[in-house]
Amino acid sequence: MISYSQIEDAYPNNERRLPSLPSEHSEVQTRPMCAFLGPLEVRTGGRTHTVGGNRQRTLLAALLVSPGRPLAAEQLYTELWRENPPPTFENSLQAHVYRLRRTLQQLAGPDGRAPELLTRSSGYVLELGGEETDAAAFRRLVGQARACARHAPERAHRLLGEALALWRGAPFQDVARGPMLQSVALALEEEQLCAVEDKLWLEIQLADPVHSIGELKRMRTIHPWRERLTEMLMLALYRTGRQAEAVETYNSTRRRLASELGMEPSLRLRQRLQQILNQAPSLDAAVPA
């Protein structure tokens, strides 16, 4: 997660610059071969393919969670049939593996580049031949953004934009998700939300915060218990000369926490309120260039 101090270290004299997003310098090296941040897709031969059959999609999705690593047959039974496997579930799984392997080979086309489904003594493994999934690309770009936020916040902002552009919908959108896929989907959605917050945080520091207020209000409505969104909205409002509205944003959050959860705002949020009430110099933003 990108912190306020990282931006302050990058601009110690409170000098802000508008972020530049040059698409010609994209750090997504190639289009991911397999994608599941949205509907499940296999991309090969310059084309995008879907896989038919609910269980075929579930099998492929489960193998894509950790490509290159064997997945035990027992775990695949649970993903495919939950607590109601057929009497001949071993044979059924082998049949689904055979059909999926044949489908992937057909999708490869003349160039022969498609995921390869292999049988191992410890289970089944999907090899991508050095390629990556869209989820792996997303995590790579987010990691690069957080690593460079301190010394290159504009680049971090661009990297986060590229990472979030990989999302086409909910993870495994068209897949019947078993317990493993459900758990992975929830984790990915949390990572996406944190990346969105990081991007908004950078935008407040790098550009005119007025442009972020609308999106922050929308996100706060959807996720009312994420105090980081409230903190960012308070800061953006304060920096645009709306101190009273920033204070009311805090008060409305406090009232809702108390009435619905019986809680008080976090220490960090209370400290941010005090800074706003005291008009702390550290909150001032320079006029964007």
C-alpha positions as CSV (number, residue, x, y, z in Angstrom):
1,M,0.0,0.0,0.0
2,I,1.3,3.4,-1.0
3,S,1.6,5.9,1.9
4,Y,1.4,9.6,2.2
5,S,5.0,9.7,3.4
6,Q,6.2,8.1,0.2
7,I,4.9,11.1,-1.8
8,E,6.2,13.6,0.7
9,D,9.7,12.0,0.3
10,A,9.4,12.3,-3.5
11,Y,8.5,16.0,-3.3
12,P,10.1,17.3,0.0
13,N,9.4,20.9,-0.9
14,N,5.7,20.2,-1.6
15,E,6.2,20.5,-5.4
16,R,3.5,18.6,-7.3
17,R,3.4,17.7,-10.9
18,L,0.6,16.4,-13.0
19,P,1.0,12.7,-13.8
20,S,1.8,11.8,-17.3
21,L,0.5,8.5,-18.8
22,P,2.4,7.8,-22.0
23,S,0.9,4.7,-23.5
24,E,3.9,4.1,-25.7
25,H,5.9,3.2,-22.6
26,S,3.6,0.5,-21.3
27,E,5.3,-2.0,-19.0
28,V,2.8,-4.8,-19.9
29,Q,5.3,-6.7,-22.1
30,T,2.8,-8.9,-23.8
31,R,-0.9,-9.6,-23.7
32,P,-1.4,-12.3,-21.0
33,M,-2.0,-15.8,-22.5
34,C,-4.8,-16.6,-20.1
35,A,-7.2,-14.2,-18.4
36,F,-9.7,-14.6,-15.6
37,L,-10.1,-11.0,-14.2
38,G,-13.5,-11.1,-15.8
39,P,-14.7,-13.9,-18.1
40,L,-12.3,-16.8,-18.6
41,E,-10.3,-16.4,-21.8
42,V,-7.4,-18.2,-23.6
43,R,-5.5,-16.0,-26.0
44,T,-3.4,-17.6,-28.7
45,G,-2.7,-17.3,-32.4
46,G,-3.7,-13.6,-32.2
47,R,-7.3,-14.5,-31.2
48,T,-9.3,-14.7,-27.9
49,H,-11.0,-18.0,-27.2
50,T,-13.6,-19.1,-24.6
51,V,-13.9,-22.6,-23.2
52,G,-17.3,-24.2,-23.3
53,G,-18.9,-26.3,-20.5
54,N,-19.2,-25.2,-16.9
55,R,-16.9,-27.9,-15.5
56,Q,-14.3,-27.4,-18.3
57,R,-14.1,-23.7,-17.3
58,T,-13.9,-24.6,-13.6
59,L,-11.1,-27.1,-14.3
60,L,-9.2,-24.6,-16.4
61,A,-9.7,-21.8,-13.9
62,A,-8.5,-24.0,-11.0
63,L,-5.3,-24.9,-12.8
64,L,-4.7,-21.2,-13.7
65,V,-4.6,-20.1,-10.1
66,S,-1.0,-21.4,-9.8
67,P,0.2,-22.3,-13.3
68,G,3.3,-24.4,-13.4
69,R,2.4,-26.0,-10.0
70,P,0.7,-29.4,-9.7
71,L,-2.8,-29.3,-8.3
72,A,-3.9,-32.4,-6.5
73,A,-6.8,-34.4,-7.9
74,E,-8.5,-34.3,-4.5
75,Q,-8.7,-30.5,-4.7
76,L,-10.0,-30.7,-8.2
77,Y,-12.8,-33.0,-7.1
78,T,-13.9,-30.4,-4.6
79,E,-13.8,-27.6,-7.1
80,L,-15.7,-29.5,-9.7
81,W,-18.4,-31.3,-7.6
82,R,-18.3,-29.6,-4.1
83,E,-19.7,-32.2,-1.6
84,N,-21.6,-34.2,-4.3
85,P,-19.0,-36.0,-6.5
86,P,-20.3,-38.7,-8.9
87,P,-19.7,-42.3,-8.0
88,T,-17.0,-42.6,-10.6
89,F,-15.4,-39.2,-9.9
90,E,-11.8,-40.4,-10.7
91,N,-12.9,-41.4,-14.1
92,S,-15.0,-38.3,-14.5
93,L,-12.0,-36.1,-13.7
94,Q,-9.8,-37.9,-16.1
95,A,-12.4,-37.5,-18.8
96,H,-12.7,-33.7,-18.2
97,V,-8.8,-33.4,-18.2
98,Y,-8.7,-35.3,-21.6
99,R,-11.4,-33.0,-23.1
100,L,-9.7,-29.8,-21.8
101,R,-6.3,-31.0,-23.0
102,R,-7.8,-31.6,-26.5
103,T,-9.5,-28.3,-26.5
104,L,-6.3,-26.4,-25.6
105,Q,-4.4,-28.3,-28.3
106,Q,-7.1,-27.2,-30.9
107,L,-6.9,-23.6,-29.7
108,A,-3.1,-23.6,-30.3
109,G,-3.5,-23.5,-34.0
110,P,-0.5,-23.5,-36.4
111,D,1.9,-21.7,-34.0
112,G,1.3,-24.4,-31.3
113,R,1.4,-21.9,-28.5
114,A,-1.3,-22.6,-26.0
115,P,-1.4,-23.8,-22.3
116,E,-0.2,-27.3,-22.0
117,L,-2.1,-29.6,-19.5
118,L,0.2,-32.2,-18.1
119,T,-0.4,-35.2,-15.8
120,R,2.0,-35.6,-12.8
121,S,2.2,-38.1,-10.0
122,S,1.1,-35.4,-7.6
123,G,-1.8,-34.2,-9.8
124,Y,-2.3,-32.0,-12.8
125,V,-0.3,-29.0,-13.9
126,L,-0.9,-26.3,-16.5
127,E,2.2,-25.0,-18.2
128,L,2.1,-21.6,-19.9
129,G,5.5,-21.8,-21.5
130,G,6.9,-18.6,-19.8
131,E,3.7,-16.6,-20.4
132,E,1.6,-15.2,-17.5
133,T,-2.0,-14.8,-16.6
134,D,-3.7,-11.4,-16.3
135,A,-3.7,-11.8,-12.5
136,A,0.0,-12.3,-12.5
137,A,0.5,-9.3,-14.7
138,F,-1.7,-7.2,-12.4
139,R,0.2,-8.2,-9.3
140,R,3.6,-7.6,-11.1
141,L,2.6,-4.1,-12.1
142,V,1.2,-3.2,-8.7
143,G,4.3,-4.4,-7.1
144,Q,6.5,-2.3,-9.4
145,A,4.3,0.7,-8.7
146,R,4.6,0.4,-5.0
147,A,8.4,-0.1,-5.3
148,C,8.9,3.1,-7.2
149,A,6.3,5.3,-5.6
150,R,8.9,7.0,-3.3
151,H,11.2,8.1,-6.1
152,A,9.0,8.1,-9.2
153,P,5.3,8.7,-8.3
154,E,4.3,9.6,-11.8
155,R,5.5,6.2,-13.0
156,A,3.8,4.5,-10.1
157,H,0.5,6.2,-11.1
158,R,0.9,5.0,-14.7
159,L,1.8,1.4,-13.6
160,L,-1.3,1.3,-11.4
161,G,-3.4,2.5,-14.4
162,E,-2.0,-0.3,-16.5
163,A,-2.6,-2.9,-13.8
164,L,-6.2,-1.8,-13.3
165,A,-6.9,-1.8,-17.0
166,L,-6.4,-5.6,-17.1
167,W,-9.6,-6.0,-15.1
168,R,-12.7,-6.7,-17.3
169,G,-15.1,-7.7,-14.5
170,A,-15.3,-9.9,-11.4
171,P,-12.6,-12.7,-11.2
172,F,-13.8,-15.9,-12.8
173,Q,-17.0,-14.1,-13.9
174,D,-18.4,-17.0,-16.0
175,V,-17.0,-19.8,-13.9
176,A,-18.9,-22.0,-11.3
177,R,-16.5,-21.3,-8.4
178,G,-15.7,-23.9,-5.8
179,P,-14.2,-23.0,-2.4
180,M,-10.6,-22.5,-3.7
181,L,-11.7,-20.2,-6.6
182,Q,-14.1,-18.3,-4.4
183,S,-11.3,-17.6,-1.9
184,V,-8.9,-16.5,-4.7
185,A,-11.6,-14.3,-6.2
186,L,-12.2,-12.5,-2.9
187,A,-8.4,-12.0,-2.4
188,L,-8.1,-10.6,-5.9
189,E,-11.0,-8.2,-5.4
190,E,-9.3,-6.9,-2.2
191,E,-6.1,-6.4,-4.1
192,Q,-7.9,-4.5,-6.8
193,L,-9.6,-2.2,-4.3
194,C,-6.2,-1.5,-2.6
195,A,-4.7,-0.7,-6.0
196,V,-7.6,1.7,-6.8
197,E,-7.0,3.4,-3.4
198,D,-3.3,3.7,-4.2
199,K,-4.0,5.3,-7.6
200,L,-6.5,7.8,-6.1
201,W,-3.9,8.6,-3.3
202,L,-1.3,9.4,-6.0
203,E,-3.8,11.5,-7.9
204,I,-4.5,13.6,-4.9
205,Q,-0.7,14.3,-4.4
206,L,0.2,14.7,-8.1
207,A,-2.7,16.6,-9.6
208,D,-5.5,19.0,-8.7
209,P,-7.4,17.0,-6.0
210,V,-10.7,18.4,-7.2
211,H,-10.6,15.8,-10.0
212,S,-10.6,13.0,-7.4
213,I,-13.4,14.1,-5.2
214,G,-16.3,12.7,-7.3
215,E,-14.7,9.3,-7.6
216,L,-13.8,9.2,-3.9
217,K,-17.4,10.0,-2.9
218,R,-18.6,7.2,-5.2
219,M,-16.1,4.7,-3.8
220,R,-17.0,5.7,-0.3
221,T,-20.6,5.1,-0.9
222,I,-19.9,1.6,-2.2
223,H,-17.3,0.8,0.6
224,P,-18.4,2.9,3.6
225,W,-16.2,1.0,6.1
226,R,-12.9,1.6,4.3
227,E,-11.4,4.5,6.3
228,R,-8.7,5.1,3.8
229,L,-11.3,6.4,1.3
230,T,-12.7,8.7,4.0
231,E,-9.2,10.0,4.8
232,M,-8.5,10.7,1.2
233,L,-11.8,12.4,0.7
234,M,-11.2,14.6,3.7
235,L,-7.7,15.5,2.4
236,A,-9.0,16.3,-1.1
237,L,-11.8,18.5,0.2
238,Y,-9.4,20.3,2.5
239,R,-7.0,21.0,-0.3
240,T,-9.7,22.5,-2.4
241,G,-10.7,24.9,0.3
242,R,-13.7,22.9,1.6
243,Q,-12.6,22.5,5.2
244,A,-16.1,22.4,6.7
245,E,-17.1,19.7,4.3
246,A,-14.0,17.7,5.1
247,V,-14.9,17.9,8.9
248,E,-18.5,16.9,8.1
249,T,-17.1,13.9,6.1
250,Y,-15.4,12.7,9.3
251,N,-18.4,13.4,11.5
252,S,-20.8,11.5,9.2
253,T,-18.4,8.5,9.2
254,R,-18.1,8.7,13.0
255,R,-21.9,8.7,13.4
256,R,-22.3,5.8,11.1
257,L,-19.6,3.7,12.8
258,A,-21.1,4.4,16.2
259,S,-24.7,3.6,15.2
260,E,-24.1,0.6,13.0
261,L,-21.0,-1.0,14.4
262,G,-20.6,0.5,17.9
263,M,-17.1,1.7,17.0
264,E,-15.0,4.9,16.9
265,P,-12.9,6.0,13.9
266,S,-9.3,4.8,13.9
267,L,-6.5,6.7,15.5
268,R,-5.2,7.6,12.0
269,L,-8.5,9.1,10.9
270,R,-8.8,11.1,14.2
271,Q,-5.3,12.4,13.7
272,R,-6.1,13.5,10.2
273,L,-9.2,15.4,11.5
274,Q,-7.0,17.2,14.0
275,Q,-4.6,18.2,11.3
276,I,-7.4,19.6,9.2
277,L,-8.9,21.5,12.2
278,N,-5.5,22.9,13.0
279,Q,-4.8,23.7,9.3
280,A,-1.5,21.9,9.6
281,P,1.1,23.2,7.0
282,S,1.9,19.6,6.0
283,L,-1.6,19.3,4.4
284,D,-1.1,22.2,2.0
285,A,-0.8,21.4,-1.6
286,A,1.0,23.5,-4.2
287,V,-0.8,24.7,-7.2
288,P,-0.3,22.1,-10.0
289,A,2.0,23.2,-12.8
